[in-house]
Amino acid sequence: MKYGKSEFDDAESHEKTYKMIDKFCEMFTERNGSIICREILGCDLTTAKERGLFGTVCKKCVRDAAEIVEELL
């Protein structure tokens, strides 16, 4: 929201937002190997639930995402 567009045709804000998204994805991938859940978990989401990965792997990813956003802001 900090870097989002305030006007529909605000190209400058649009560009800045996408740069921030790219940077976030880059930093998240550095920490977790991917931005795709299936790749991070090493299985599909149904199997991940069965294996209890949400409480471990997903928790770390959420924490990493919050830390990255904090760095970027």
Backbone as CSV, one residue per row, in Angstrom:
resi,resn,N_x,N_y,N_z,CA_x,CA_y,CA_z,C_x,C_y,C_z
1,MET,0.832,-1.178,0.000,0.000,0.000,0.000,0.882,1.249,0.000
2,LYS,2.024,1.162,0.653,2.922,2.308,0.713,3.399,2.695,-0.683
3,TYR,3.644,1.706,-1.531,4.162,1.975,-2.864,3.129,1.774,-3.959
4,GLY,1.898,1.536,-3.600,0.846,1.299,-4.584,0.438,2.564,-5.326
5,LYS,-0.364,2.360,-6.351,-0.836,3.477,-7.161,-1.980,4.194,-6.467
6,SER,-1.942,5.508,-6.520,-3.063,6.280,-5.999,-4.010,6.680,-7.134
7,GLU,-3.502,6.670,-8.330,-4.291,6.970,-9.526,-4.139,5.810,-10.503
8,PHE,-5.196,5.530,-11.266,-5.189,4.399,-12.189,-4.042,4.472,-13.187
9,ASP,-3.745,5.633,-13.708,-2.721,5.766,-14.739,-1.380,6.270,-14.194
10,ASP,-1.099,6.017,-12.940,0.134,6.448,-12.294,1.256,5.457,-12.619
11,ALA,1.897,5.649,-13.768,2.927,4.728,-14.250,4.144,4.682,-13.332
12,GLU,4.511,5.793,-12.743,5.684,5.841,-11.867,5.484,4.948,-10.632
13,SER,4.333,5.052,-9.988,4.039,4.207,-8.827,3.928,2.745,-9.226
14,HIS,3.346,2.502,-10.383,3.213,1.139,-10.907,4.603,0.509,-11.062
15,GLU,5.504,1.234,-11.662,6.876,0.756,-11.870,7.565,0.484,-10.533
16,LYS,7.443,1.397,-9.597,8.068,1.239,-8.287,7.498,0.029,-7.552
17,THR,6.192,-0.167,-7.640,5.554,-1.311,-6.997,6.107,-2.622,-7.544
18,TYR,6.214,-2.728,-8.859,6.724,-3.957,-9.450,8.195,-4.191,-9.123
19,LYS,8.964,-3.147,-8.986,10.362,-3.298,-8.559,10.428,-3.838,-7.132
20,MET,9.532,-3.349,-6.276,9.486,-3.829,-4.900,9.059,-5.305,-4.855
21,ILE,8.104,-5.674,-5.680,7.660,-7.062,-5.754,8.808,-7.955,-6.213
22,ASP,9.526,-7.525,-7.248,10.664,-8.294,-7.738,11.719,-8.469,-6.652
23,LYS,12.004,-7.402,-5.917,12.997,-7.459,-4.849,12.529,-8.410,-3.745
24,PHE,11.254,-8.314,-3.370,10.704,-9.214,-2.364,10.876,-10.664,-2.801
25,CYS,10.483,-10.969,-4.027,10.574,-12.347,-4.532,12.020,-12.830,-4.539
26,GLU,12.926,-11.973,-4.926,14.349,-12.315,-4.938,14.838,-12.648,-3.521
27,MET,14.511,-11.797,-2.571,14.950,-12.012,-1.189,14.299,-13.251,-0.581
28,PHE,13.014,-13.456,-0.859,12.315,-14.625,-0.332,12.900,-15.902,-0.919
29,THR,13.194,-15.893,-2.207,13.782,-17.060,-2.862,15.170,-17.360,-2.304
30,GLU,15.942,-16.328,-2.003,17.254,-16.537,-1.395,17.131,-17.292,-0.073
31,ARG,16.113,-16.969,0.697,15.930,-17.592,2.016,15.282,-18.971,1.949
32,ASN,14.384,-19.158,0.973,13.551,-20.359,0.966,13.673,-21.225,-0.284
33,GLY,14.454,-20.794,-1.252,14.669,-21.594,-2.454,13.636,-21.414,-3.542
34,SER,12.511,-20.786,-3.241,11.429,-20.603,-4.210,10.369,-19.693,-3.599
35,ILE,9.441,-19.257,-4.435,8.258,-18.553,-3.937,7.013,-19.414,-4.127
36,ILE,7.202,-20.633,-4.622,6.098,-21.543,-4.907,5.979,-22.564,-3.768
37,CYS,4.820,-22.581,-3.127,4.602,-23.449,-1.959,4.990,-24.895,-2.227
38,ARG,4.517,-25.435,-3.304,4.770,-26.837,-3.641,6.280,-27.124,-3.689
39,GLU,7.047,-26.177,-4.224,8.489,-26.363,-4.301,9.157,-26.224,-2.934
40,ILE,8.692,-25.294,-2.135,9.251,-25.097,-0.799,8.970,-26.306,0.078
41,LEU,7.738,-26.800,0.022,7.319,-27.922,0.851,7.853,-29.265,0.356
42,GLY,8.130,-29.341,-0.933,8.580,-30.606,-1.513,7.447,-31.592,-1.737
43,CYS,6.205,-31.094,-1.698,5.022,-31.926,-1.922,3.823,-31.009,-2.133
44,ASP,2.674,-31.595,-2.499,1.496,-30.755,-2.670,0.915,-30.370,-1.301
45,LEU,0.012,-29.425,-1.309,-0.509,-28.898,-0.039,-1.275,-29.928,0.781
46,THR,-1.960,-30.858,0.132,-2.679,-31.893,0.870,-1.699,-32.770,1.643
47,THR,-0.634,-33.158,0.983,0.390,-33.982,1.635,1.087,-33.196,2.729
48,ALA,1.332,-31.911,2.485,1.984,-31.064,3.484,1.162,-31.009,4.762
49,LYS,-0.158,-30.906,4.611,-1.028,-30.884,5.799,-0.906,-32.196,6.558
50,GLU,-0.926,-33.294,5.826,-0.806,-34.606,6.449,0.527,-34.767,7.179
51,ARG,1.553,-34.173,6.636,2.895,-34.291,7.230,3.157,-33.261,8.323
52,GLY,2.220,-32.352,8.511,2.385,-31.338,9.550,3.383,-30.243,9.192
53,LEU,3.583,-30.010,7.902,4.569,-29.019,7.473,4.110,-27.578,7.660
54,PHE,2.799,-27.366,7.778,2.309,-25.999,7.934,2.841,-25.356,9.212
55,GLY,2.968,-26.138,10.251,3.434,-25.605,11.532,4.924,-25.352,11.583
56,THR,5.664,-25.913,10.639,7.118,-25.723,10.644,7.571,-24.902,9.445
57,VAL,7.449,-25.472,8.274,7.937,-24.814,7.057,7.164,-23.533,6.780
58,CYS,5.840,-23.619,6.816,5.020,-22.445,6.488,5.212,-21.326,7.513
59,LYS,5.326,-21.679,8.765,5.535,-20.678,9.813,6.819,-19.896,9.546
60,LYS,7.877,-20.599,9.159,9.143,-19.944,8.839,8.983,-19.021,7.632
61,CYS,8.263,-19.469,6.632,8.059,-18.657,5.428,7.292,-17.376,5.739
62,VAL,6.282,-17.477,6.574,5.516,-16.287,6.971,6.421,-15.319,7.730
63,ARG,7.234,-15.847,8.629,8.170,-15.008,9.384,9.168,-14.339,8.430
64,ASP,9.713,-15.123,7.487,10.644,-14.572,6.504,9.987,-13.464,5.687
65,ALA,8.753,-13.696,5.254,8.035,-12.699,4.455,7.857,-11.406,5.237
66,ALA,7.483,-11.517,6.495,7.296,-10.325,7.328,8.608,-9.576,7.523
67,GLU,9.687,-10.303,7.744,10.994,-9.663,7.917,11.438,-8.951,6.640
68,ILE,11.193,-9.578,5.501,11.569,-8.963,4.225,10.763,-7.694,3.988
69,VAL,9.465,-7.747,4.221,8.630,-6.551,4.046,9.124,-5.436,4.955
70,GLU,9.459,-5.788,6.180,9.966,-4.790,7.112,11.256,-4.160,6.581
71,GLU,12.143,-4.966,6.025,13.386,-4.442,5.440,13.096,-3.508,4.264
72,LEU,12.153,-3.907,3.426,11.861,-3.133,2.216,11.159,-1.808,2.512
73,LEU,10.409,-1.760,3.594,9.690,-0.528,3.923,10.616,0.425,4.644
